[in-house]
């Protein structure tokens, strides 16, 4: 069916002088959205993380636009080029190699520069390895009641890895990160040693592609899975269930107020709430209420 037959796309407002952050498939080309195709066909030019990588996608859908490379090594100079085009009332799109731009991909500096220059940013949502894995994670997300922290790519430096493992081990939220094929064996082996044996882990490989694999297992069973794995090729995403909260160890409200009062000379209520949520595993709502209670308490003293 022709894209032009979807009349609702014609009702989409496409403001000029705007940058469109367009999500592209993470593997299966069928995951491109109709809106993404409409935008890419309508803009004056497309900035790509890698023009060589994006060319097959654009050619497959018959999109013929001026393309420029904008990646982590030229993001700031490339951003100025885009800003100059937007100043001429043009519409430009940005696409990364796969998925949503700015999610562990270049794009954040571009968005920041364009915003500072006074131009509008319009997100065009689509495929994401993070949301895809979460939707199929089941028991891995249950302990955290839907709360998670996204850690990007697993760090290369040993000190950073140690800090991150400690955080994952103690955090009540589900932890999500990407890993490369040549590091995945070492990373999973480390997790199997550092986590409690019963901690739930989801390993996703080559999501949406022909050899897609999703497996949920406990940390103690990771070595056996690695030994039997037919392939460790492709891109990986790993979800680690949050630590089970022990109701006996939940801080009393008075103890939480002590934390908030200790932070109050240095931070505002929102910042205090963020610290309490991160360190103590409170929900944002609970943490903010503690910060407000502490503020009220100090005001009455």
C-alpha positions in Angstrom: 0.0 0.0 0.0 1.3 3.4 -1.0 2.3 5.8 1.9 0.2 8.5 0.2 -2.9 6.5 0.9 -2.7 7.1 4.6 -4.6 10.4 4.8 -3.9 10.9 8.5 -0.2 11.5 7.7 -1.2 14.5 5.6 -2.7 16.0 8.7 0.7 15.9 10.5 2.0 19.4 11.1 5.7 19.6 9.9 6.9 23.0 11.1 9.7 24.5 9.1 13.0 25.5 10.8 12.8 22.3 12.9 15.0 19.3 13.6 13.3 15.9 13.6 14.9 13.2 15.7 13.8 10.1 13.8 13.9 6.6 15.3 14.9 3.9 12.8 14.7 0.1 13.0 17.2 -1.7 15.3 17.3 -4.6 12.9 14.1 -5.5 11.1 13.3 -2.9 8.4 9.6 -3.6 8.9 9.8 -1.7 12.2 10.1 1.6 10.5 7.0 3.7 11.3 4.7 5.3 8.8 5.3 8.6 10.5 9.1 8.2 10.2 8.8 7.6 6.5 6.5 10.6 6.0 9.0 12.8 7.8 12.0 11.5 6.0 10.3 12.1 2.7 9.3 15.6 3.7 12.5 17.1 5.1 15.0 19.1 3.1 17.9 17.0 4.3 19.0 14.1 6.6 21.9 14.1 9.0 23.2 10.5 9.6 25.5 9.0 12.2 27.0 7.1 9.2 25.7 7.8 5.7 27.1 4.5 4.5 25.1 2.6 7.1 21.9 4.6 6.5 22.0 4.5 2.7 20.5 0.9 2.4 17.6 1.9 4.6 16.8 5.1 2.7 17.2 3.4 -0.7 15.0 0.5 0.4 12.1 2.9 1.1 12.8 5.1 -2.0 14.0 8.2 0.0 16.3 10.4 -1.9 17.4 13.3 0.1 20.6 15.3 0.7 22.5 13.4 3.5 25.4 14.6 5.6 27.4 12.7 8.2 27.0 13.8 11.8 28.7 11.5 14.3 30.5 11.6 17.7 33.7 13.0 16.1 32.1 15.9 14.3 28.9 16.4 16.2 29.5 20.1 17.2 30.7 21.3 13.8 28.0 19.3 12.1 25.4 20.9 14.5 26.4 24.3 13.2 25.8 23.2 9.7 22.3 22.0 10.6 21.6 25.2 12.5 22.5 27.3 9.4 20.0 25.2 7.4 17.3 25.6 10.0 17.9 29.4 10.0 17.0 29.2 6.3 13.6 27.8 7.3 14.5 24.3 6.2 13.4 21.0 7.8 16.1 18.6 8.8 16.0 15.1 10.2 18.7 13.2 12.2 19.0 9.4 12.3 21.5 7.2 14.1 22.7 3.8 12.8 19.8 2.1 14.6 17.1 2.9 17.1 16.3 6.2 18.7 19.0 8.9 18.4 20.6 10.1 21.6 20.0 6.7 23.4 23.7 5.6 23.7 24.1 7.1 20.2 25.2 10.5 19.0 22.5 13.2 19.0 22.5 14.7 22.5 25.0 17.4 21.6 23.2 18.2 18.4 19.9 18.6 20.2 21.5 20.8 22.8 23.1 23.1 20.2 19.9 23.4 18.2 17.9 24.2 21.3 20.3 26.8 22.3 20.1 28.4 18.9 16.4 28.7 19.4 15.0 26.1 17.0 12.4 23.4 17.7 13.2 19.7 18.3 10.5 17.2 17.3 10.9 13.6 18.3 9.6 10.9 16.0 9.4 7.7 18.2 10.0 4.2 17.0 12.1 1.1 17.7 14.1 0.8 20.9 16.0 -2.2 22.2 15.3 -1.0 25.8 11.5 -0.9 25.5 11.5 -4.1 23.4 13.5 -6.0 26.0 11.4 -4.7 28.9 8.2 -5.7 27.2 9.4 -9.3 27.1 11.2 -9.4 30.5 8.3 -10.6 32.8 9.8 -11.7 36.1 13.0 -9.6 35.6 10.9 -6.4 35.9 8.4 -7.5 38.5 10.5 -7.0 41.7 11.0 -3.3 40.8 7.3 -2.7 39.8 8.3 -1.3 36.5 11.1 1.0 37.7 14.4 0.7 36.0 17.7 2.4 35.4 19.3 2.5 31.9 23.1 2.4 32.1 24.0 2.6 28.4 27.0 0.6 27.3 28.9 -1.5 29.9 32.1 0.4 30.8 35.6 -0.8 29.8 37.5 0.5 32.8 37.8 -1.9 35.7 37.1 0.7 38.4 33.9 1.9 36.6 32.7 -1.7 36.3 33.3 -2.4 40.0 31.2 0.7 40.9 28.5 -0.3 38.5 28.3 -3.9 39.7 28.0 -2.6 43.3 25.1 -0.3 42.2 23.3 -3.1 40.4 23.7 -5.5 43.3 22.1 -3.0 45.8 19.6 -1.2 43.6 15.9 -1.9 43.9 15.4 -1.0 40.3 15.9 -3.3 37.3 19.3 -2.4 35.7 19.5 -2.3 31.9 22.7 -2.1 29.8 24.1 -2.8 26.3 27.1 -5.0 25.7 29.3 -5.8 22.7 29.8 -9.4 21.5 33.5 -9.5 22.3 32.9 -8.5 25.9 29.6 -10.3 26.7 31.1 -13.5 28.0 33.4 -11.7 30.5 30.6 -9.4 31.6 28.0 -12.2 32.2 30.6 -14.3 34.0 31.3 -11.4 36.3 27.6 -10.9 37.0 27.2 -14.6 37.8 30.0 -14.3 40.4 28.9 -11.0 41.9 25.1 -11.3 42.1 23.1 -13.5 44.4 22.5 -16.9 42.8 18.8 -16.4 42.5 18.9 -12.9 40.9 16.9 -12.9 37.6 18.8 -11.9 34.5 17.4 -11.4 30.9 19.9 -11.7 28.0 18.7 -10.3 24.7 20.7 -10.8 21.5 20.1 -9.5 18.0 16.6 -8.1 18.9 14.2 -8.0 15.9 16.7 -9.7 13.6 16.7 -13.2 12.1 18.6 -14.8 14.9 16.9 -13.0 17.8 17.3 -14.6 21.2 15.7 -13.8 24.5 16.5 -15.9 27.6 15.7 -15.4 31.2 17.7 -17.2 33.8 19.2 -16.9 37.3 22.7 -15.6 37.9 23.9 -19.0 39.1 22.9 -20.5 35.7 24.8 -18.0 33.5 28.0 -20.1 33.2 26.0 -23.1 32.0 24.1 -21.0 29.5 27.4 -19.5 28.2 28.9 -23.0 27.8 25.9 -24.2 25.7 25.3 -21.0 23.8 25.4 -21.6 20.0 26.5 -18.1 19.3 27.6 -14.9 21.1 27.7 -12.8 18.0 25.6 -9.6 17.5 24.5 -6.8 19.8 23.4 -7.7 23.4 21.1 -6.1 25.9 21.1 -7.3 29.5 18.4 -6.7 32.2 19.2 -7.5 35.8 16.3 -7.7 38.3 16.5 -5.2 41.2 17.3 -6.4 44.7 14.3 -7.8 46.5 13.3 -5.2 49.1 13.3 -6.5 52.7 10.4 -4.9 54.6 12.3 -5.4 57.8 15.1 -3.1 56.6 12.9 -0.3 55.2 13.9 3.0 56.8 11.5 4.5 59.2 10.0 7.9 58.3 12.0 9.5 61.0 15.2 8.0 59.6 14.3 9.3 56.1 13.8 12.8 57.6 17.3 12.6 59.0 18.7 12.0 55.5 16.6 14.8 54.1 17.6 17.3 56.9 21.3 16.4 56.4 21.0 17.3 52.7 18.8 20.3 53.0 21.6 22.9 53.5 23.0 21.9 50.1 20.1 20.8 47.9 16.6 21.8 47.0 13.6 19.5 47.6 13.7 18.0 44.0 17.4 17.2 44.4 17.0 15.7 47.8 14.2 13.5 46.5 16.5 12.4 43.6 19.2 11.4 46.1 16.8 9.5 48.4 15.3 7.6 45.4 18.7 6.6 44.1 20.3 5.7 47.3 17.4 4.2 49.3 15.3 2.9 46.4 12.3 5.0 47.3 9.8 5.8 44.5 10.0 9.4 43.3 6.7 10.2 44.9 7.8 8.8 48.3 11.1 10.5 48.1 9.6 13.9 47.2 7.1 13.7 50.1 9.9 13.1 52.5 11.7 16.1 51.2 8.6 18.2 51.6 8.0 16.9 55.1 11.6 17.8 56.1 11.0 21.3 54.6 7.8 21.7 56.7 9.6 20.4 59.8 12.4 22.9 59.4 10.0 25.7 58.8 8.3 25.1 62.1 11.5 25.0 64.1 
